[in-house]
Amino acid sequence: MALLPEYVKHLVDSTLPEKEELPHSHHPKADYTFLLLRNVFVGLAAVLFLMALFVREYHTLLNGIAYVSGAVAYLAECLAVTDCFRTKVPHTELFMVYCFGPLYLLMGLNYLFWH
């Protein structure tokens, strides 16, 4: 059991973005914050989706919150890549963000309000 806390600590450390790896931008602290938020919300979404598989009573609520968390992660990714919409990035690079961000939000709202 002593290995589990060490494994979790290593896993969390590996998901934190390195400040040196961030591209040169106008707002490096904001970029770091957005990337950190992205990783937190992606992790939250993954945990909630897994919990929804095993907790059948609340699977609709858990899936809805997980999809909304995924949408927030895509928003944070978009803000980090575009430097808070100050840098023009080709739409081909942001195609997944533009498609899946709103889609995750719609799916989350669908789970939360119409299931």
N, C-alpha and C positions, 0 to 999 in steps of 0.2 A: 504494500500500500504506500510506502514511502516514495516509490517511483512515480506515482500518479501526480502529486503536487509539482514535482520537478518537470514532468512531461508537460503539464498545463502551463507552467511558467515559461518553458522553452517555446511552446506553441504560441503563447501571447507575445513573447519577445520577437518571434519571427514574423508576426503579422504587423508589428509597428513599423511604419515607414522610417527610413533613415534620412535624416536631414541633409546629408551630403549627397544623396541620390536625387534630390528634388532638382528639377530644371531651374535655371535662372529665370525668375519671374519678378514681377513688380511687388508681389506680396508673398514672400516665402513662408512667413508664419501662418498666413491664411491657407496657403496650399497644404502645409503640413497638417493643419487642423482639418481641412476637408478630406484629406487622405485618411487621417485617423478616424474621422466620422464614418467614412465609407467602409473601412474595415470593421468597425464596431457594428454598423447596421447590417453588413453582409453576414457577420458571425451571428448576430441576433436572429436574422432571417433563417439561417441554416439550423440553429438550435430549435426555433419555433416550428419549422417544417418537420424536423425529426420528432419533436414532442407530439405534433399532430398525428403522427402515425400510431402512437401508442396510447394517447389519451383521447379516446373516441368521443367522450362526452363534450369536449371543448374543441374538437378538431376544426370546426368552422371558424370559431373565433381565433384560434391559433394561426390558421392559414391566412385569415384576413390581416392579422397584425404582421405576419411574416411578409406578405406581399407589399404592404405599406412600408415596411422596413426596407425591402428591396428597392422600392421607388425612391425612398430617401437616400439610399446608397447611390443610386444612379444620378440623383440630383447633385450629391456631393462630388461625384466623379466629374460631372459636367462642369461644375464650378471650379474644380481643381484644374482640369485640362484647359479651360478657356480663361483662366486667371480672372474669375468673376466676370466673365463676358467682356473682358478688355482685349483679349487676343482672339483674332479670327482663326478658327480651326476649320479645315475642310469638312464638309458634311459627310464625306466618305469615312473619315475617322470617327465621327460621332454618331454614325448611323445606328449602332446598337443602343447607345444611350438615349437617342431621340425616340427610338421605337419601343424599347423595353421599359424605360422609365414610366411613361404614361400608361403603358399596358399593365405593368405591375400595380400602378395606382388604381386603375379601373378594376382589375381582378380583386384587389384588396377590398375596394368598396363593394364589389359584388358579393364577396364572402361575408362582409360585415353587415350589409343591409338587406340583401335579398335572398339569403339562404336560410 
